[in-house]
Amino acid sequence: MAQDNFFMGWTMKKLNATVLNDIWFDVMLLTLVSTSMPLPLCPEHMLTPAIFSSGDLYHEAHVAQPHYKQCLVRGAGYRTGSCHLIQNFKYQEGRKLWTNIAIASRNLAQIIWIHVATERTETGGKTWTILQSTIEKKTMLNLVQAFSVSVKHLLRQEPGVYYDDLYPLISFLPRFASQQSGHLSKELLPLWEACEDPQYPWVESWGDRASSSEKENSEHGTQTHHPRRTKTFDPEAALADVDVHRPLGPARNPPKIGFFDCFSCNLCGKRPKSKLKGIRPLTDSNVPFEITIYLSSYISYLLGNAWILPAPASAYVTNLGLLQDALANLDRIASTPLPFAYQVHLRVSLWLYLLFLPFQVVGLLGWVTIPGTAFAAFLFLGFLEIGQEIENPFNYDLNDLNLDGFCLAIQRDLHEIAAHTNPNPAEFVFSAWNQPFAPTDRRSSEALVADATSDYSLPSSKVDQSSSTDGGSVSLQQMLVRNWREIEGRTRH
């Protein structure tokens, strides 16, 4: 349920999420203009404005009405219309697409965990153990989880895979087209080629060192745990501890909010926030797309070994297509701003109008021109900044979508699916806790099937003794009709 956080304590981050810190200097400047220029030109209106001294206030108000009406049409009409359009499209469409990612991720996880065979025998006669099959399926669930995390980093323009919440999920994926020594540095696969940093080069001995360290720890019954940052909320602590040849970036890296971010003096709008420091990759890597390729090759591998039936395999491909569709549409939303000429022309037009507004109304309003200009500037410049604030709903501001929360929710769902033991329905259907025919027949399923030699009959207090011997089907039908009638009566006011 959405909460109204307006009265739940103000912080510097909340202040930065408003438009007050972006327009205060503009409002003060326009107020200063209305104070220093128009009023000295009309000193006779300083004490008593004409609108207060005139006997016909109705006529005077209608004289001034066209000026404010033009301002409302130009400033509020265009920008508020575009604001609502952008908000309804980008926010709602972005939220809907993330919901699609969550649904498709859950569907893929259920297909992998439940419908992929656990007891396997390869064509050559090799038999898989239950442990091997479970490891494989849990690994693919980690890839499904990695998709949403990689989409989050892609939308925030954080390239690569070396992050605390992403690298442990995909560190096992192949790095090289050829595993032969001497070719490793030249044949990096696309997923890793764009992510490597020359400052931290990968060498062949690193993989051998990581493998030998893992083997040694396994023989001695110990595990390698890397020190983590001490904090109360650290969801990355639930991920695997893996060796890595370079430092990992944080899962969340919001720009630092300084004094000039909260009290900017930029007449051209919001000051750009500081970007993530680091070396930009020489090539681009679409990490989510690369993950979908591995997920697609996995279903091909299962079908080739007849370890999944065609129906769930078709559902698998459909949900994988939903992930790719959501990725493409999210990228479209993030990379499609309002046209630059539209933004510039609207801002310049509104600034010119606000600059000349005091000269238009000073003869009528007098000293009221000063607060009137300040209010008009606050109102219409605020609309402009709100429109700019919601241009990209995928960043770290409070006005943006909670991408981290979406990814953590998907992680919880996938681990809940993995906790499902996939029991035989006979183990829980015929239980003493199950009353399938309530409220008409409140006997448990265990009691109903206790006497296997007799057919079903209604309880003695409700049974129609004239029923013939028919295997109990008529009694079942009578019970279900009575069940329906009782539910209809109890659930309607």
N, C-alpha and C positions, 0 to 999 in steps of 0.2 A: 504494500500500500504506500502510495506517495505521501511524503510528509512535508509540511510547511516549515521550513527552517528559518523563516524570517526573524522570529523572536527567540531563537535558540542559541543566542550568543554570537557576537560579531568578532571575526578574526581578520587578520590582514588578508588572508586568502579570500574571504567572503567580500571584503571591500574591493579587492582587485577584480572580482567577478561582476561587480556592478559597472555602470557607465559613469558614475559620479567622479571617479578618479581620472577619467579620460576627458571629461568636458568641463571640469571646473575652471581651467585656465581660459578656455574659449568663452565661457559665460562671463568671467571677470573682465576679459578684454572687451567684449561687446558692451558690458555695463559701463566700463570706463569710457568707451566711445560715446555712449548715449549721455554720459555725464559731462564730458569735456567739450563737446562740439555743438549739439543742437540747442541745449538750454541757454548758453550764453548768447546765441543768436536771437532768442525769444525771451528776454528777461521779464517781459510783462506777464508771462504765464507762470512764473516761478512760484508765486504765492498761491494763487487761486486758479486752477485749471479751468479752461473754458467749458469743459463738459460738466463741471460742478456749478458754474455761475450762470449757465444758460437756462432759460426758462423752458426750453423745449428739449428735454433730455432724449425723448424718443427720436427726434429728428437728428440730433447730434450723434446718437448711437448708430443710426443707419448711415450717416456719413462715414463713420470710421469702419463700419462693418466690411466693406469690400476689401480693405487692406488686409485685415486678419483672415478674411475668407481666401484671398489669394495665397497667403502664407500657408494656410491649412491645406489647400489643394496641392500646392507645389511641394512643400516639405513633407507633410504627413501623408498625403494621398499616395505619392509615388513610393516613398520609402516604407510606410507601414504596410502598403499592399505587398511590396516585395518581401518585407520582413515576414509577414504571415505566410506568404507563399514558400519562402525558404524554410521557415520553421516547420510548417506542415510537411514539406517534402523531405528535407534533409534529416530533421529529427525523427519524424515518424517513420520515414522509409529506412533510415539507418537503424532505428530500433527494431523494425520489422525484420530486416535482413539479419540482425544478430539473433533474433528469435529463430529464424530459419536455420542459422548455423547450429544453435543449440538443439533444435529438433532433429536435424540431420545427423548431428554427432551422436545423439542418443540412439537413433535408429541404427546407425552403423555399428555402434558398440553392442547393441542387442543382437544384431545379426552375427557379428563376429563371435560373441561370447556364447550364444545359445545354439545357433544354427550351423556353425562350423564344427565338423566332426572332431571329437577328442580322441577316440580310438581309431588309429590309422595304420594302414599297411601300404607302403609304397609299391610301385610296380616291380621293383627288384626283389621284393620280399622283406624289406626292412620294416620292422615294427616300431612305431613311436610309443614312447612311454607317456603316461598321463602328464607327468611333469614337463616333458618337452612340448607337448601340445599346449599346455596351459601357459608356459613361458612365451610361446609364439603368439598366442591370442592376446595375452596381456601386453606384449610389446606393440602389437598393432593398435590396441586401445590407447597406448601412450602416443602413438602417431596421430590418432584422431584428436587427442587433447592438444597436441602440438600445433595442429592446424589453427585453432582459434587463437592461440597465443601468438603465432606468427602473423596472423591477420592483424592483431592488435598492434604489433610493432610496425608492420607495414603501413598502416593508416597513420601512425604517429611519425612517419618518416625516420624510423630507426632501423637502418639496414643491417643485414647480417643475421647470424644465428647465435652469436656469443653473448647470451643474456642468461641471468640466473634462472629464469623460469622457462627457457626454451632449449638451451643446449643440453641439459640432462635428458630431455625427452627424445633427442634425435642424434645424440653423439655416436650411436652405433651404426648409423647409416654409412654406406660405402663412400669413401673419399676419392678414390682413384679409379680411372677406367681400367687400369692394369695394375695388378698387385706385384708385378715383377720389379725387383730392385733396379734402380737406375732410371726408371721412367716415372717415378712418383711425382716429382716436382713439376713435370710438364703436362701431366694428364689428370689434373684435378677435375672432378665432375662439376657441373655448373652450380650446384648447391653450395659448394665450398669455394669455388674459384673467386667469386665476388666477395667472399667474407674474410678471406685471409688478409692479414696485416703484415707488410714487410718487416715491421719492427719485431714481430713474433713469428718467425718462419716455422713451418712444420717440417720436421725431418723424419726420416724413416725410423731412426732409432727411438723416437719418442713413443711410437705405437708399441714397439717391443718392450720399452721400459715400463709403460703403463700395464701391459699384459703380465710381465713378470712380477710387478709389484702386486697386482691383483691375485696372482697365483700364490705368491708368498704369504699374503694376508690370509688367503683361504686355507693354506696348509696349517697356519698357526692359529686359526680360529679367530682372527681379528679382522677389523674393517677399517678402511681409511676414511676418516671424517675430517673434512676441511673446516677450519674455524669460520663461523658465520658472524655477521653483525648482530650485536646484542640489541634486541628490540622486542616489544611486546607482541607485535603482529608480524610474523615472518612465514608466510605460506610456502615460500621456496624451501624451507627446511624439510618439507614433506617429500621433496623430490630426491632423486638418486644423487649420491656423492660420486662424481666422476672426475678423473684426472683430465686436466686441460692445459695446453701449452701456452695459454695467454690469459690475461685477466678477463673475467666476465663482467659485462655491463649489468647495471641494476635492472630489475624487472620493471620498476617504475622510476622514471627520471624526469620529474617535472622541473621546469625552469625555476631558478631561484627568484623569489619575489623581493625586489629591493625597493628603496625609497622612491626612485624615479619610475618604477612600475606602478606604484600606487598613487603617485602625484606627478604624472607626466605633464609636460608642457609642449605637447606636439599638436600643432594646428592641423595636421593632415590626418589625424585619427590616432588609433591605438599604436603605441610604440611596439615594434616587433620584439618579441621575447627572445632571450638568448637561446641559442640552439645547442644541441648536444655536441659537446666537444669530442673531437676524435678525427681520425683519418677517414675521409670518404672513400668508398671502394671505387676501383677503377671501372668496374662493370656493375650493372644492376643484377640483382638476384631476386626473383619472385619466390620467396621461400614457401608460402602457402601452396603455390602451384606445384612446386617440386614435391611437396608432401602428398598432394593428390595423385601424382604420378606413381609414387610408391604404393599408395592405397589401391590404385587401379591395377598395378602389376600383381598385387596380392590376390585379388579376386581371380585374375587369370591363372595364377598358380594353383589356387584351390579348385577351379573348374578342371584344370588339366589333370589333377589327381583324383577327381570325383569326390572331393571332401566336402562339398556343399551342393545342395539341390538347386535346380534351375530357378525355382520360384524365389527363394531368399537371395540368390545371386542377382536376379533382376532387380529386387528391391535395393540391394547393395549399390548397384550401378546407378539407380535412380537417385538415391540419397547422396551419392558422391557427386552427381551432377548438380544437386541443390547446393552443395558446398561451393562448387566452382561458380555457379550462377551468383551466389551471395558475394563471393570474392570480387567478381567483375563489377557488380553493381555498387558495392561499397567503394571500390576504387574510382568508379565514375562519380560518385557523390563527392569524394574527397578531392578530386582533381578538376572539378567544374565550378569555379567561382563565378560571381557576377561579372559581366563584361567590364573591363577597366574604364572604357570611355563613359559608360553609364554611371559608374561610381564617381568619377571625377566631375562630370558635368552636373550631376545632382548636388555634390558637395559645394562646388563653386557657385552654382545658382542660389543655393540656400544661404551661403555666406554673404553674397552680394545683397540679397534681400534683407538679411538681418542687419547688415551695415547701414542700409538706407532706411530701415524701418523707423528709427528715432526721428529722422527728418520729416517723415510723413505724418507722424501723430503728435509731435511736440506741441503744435499749436492747439490741439484739442485736449491732450492729457497733461501737459505741463510737466511738473516734477514726477508725476505718476509714470512718465515715460521710462524712468530709470528702472523701477521694479518690473514694469511691463516688458521692457526689453530683456531683462534678466530671465523672466519667466518664459518668454518666447524662445530665447536661446536655449534654455535648459530643456524645454519640451522638444523642440525640433532637432537640435543637435543630439539629444538623447536617442531619438528615433534612428538617426544615422548610425550612431555607435552600436546600438542594439543590433541593427542589421549586419554590421561588420563583425560583431561578437559571435553571431551564430553562423558565420560562413562555413566553418569547419567544426562539426560536432564531435570530433574524435580525439581532441587533445586532452589536456589535464585540467582545464578550468572547471569550476563548479557548474557552469552552464553546459558543459559537454556531457556526452553519454559516458556512463561508468563502464568502460571497457574492461578494466581489471575485475570488477565485480562479475561481469558476464563470463569471463574466462574462468574465474574461480568457481562459479556455479556449474559450468560445464565439467570442470574437474571433479567436483563432488558427485555429479550425476554419473560420470563414467566409473568412478570407484564404487559407487553404490551398485551399478550393474555388475561390476566384477565380483562384488560380494555375494551375488546371487549364486546359490549352490546348484541350480537347475535340477531340482528333485523330481522324482517320478510322481505324477499327480495322485497315484493311488496311495502315496504315503501320507497325504494330508486331506484328501477328499473324504475318505471313510474314517473320519476321526470323531471322537466323542464331543469335540468342540463345535462341530459343524451341524447346523440345523438348516438344511437346504430348503425345506418346505414351510418354514415359518412365514406368517403367523398361524396358518390353519393347522398345520401339523408340526408341533414343536419337539418331536422326537429327533434324536441325533442320527446322523447317517450310520454310525456304528450300530445303533439299536435297530435301525431299519433293515440292515442286511445281516443281522445276527442269525436269523432263521432263514437259511438259504432255500429251504424246502417249500416255504409258503410264499404266496403272491402278496403284493402290496394291497393293503386295505386301510381305509380311513380309521382314525381312532374310534373306539367303541361308542363314545358319546355322540359322535357325529356320523357314524357310518350308516349307509342305506343297506339294510340286510337283504333287500331284494336283488342286490347285484349278483349277476351270474359269474361263473368261473370263466375268466377270460385272460388269465395271466396278470391281472391287476391293472390292465391298461385303462379300463373304464373308471376304476377308482382313482387312478392318477389324474385322469382328465377332470373328474369331479372335484378333486382336491385343488387342482390348479385354477379351475373356474372360481371356486370359493375363495381361494387365495387372492385372485384378482379383485373379486367383489369386496373383500374385507380391506384390501389396500385402498381401493377407490373411496370407501367410506371413511377411513382413518386419515387420509392425506388431503381431504378437501374440507374447507371451512363451511 
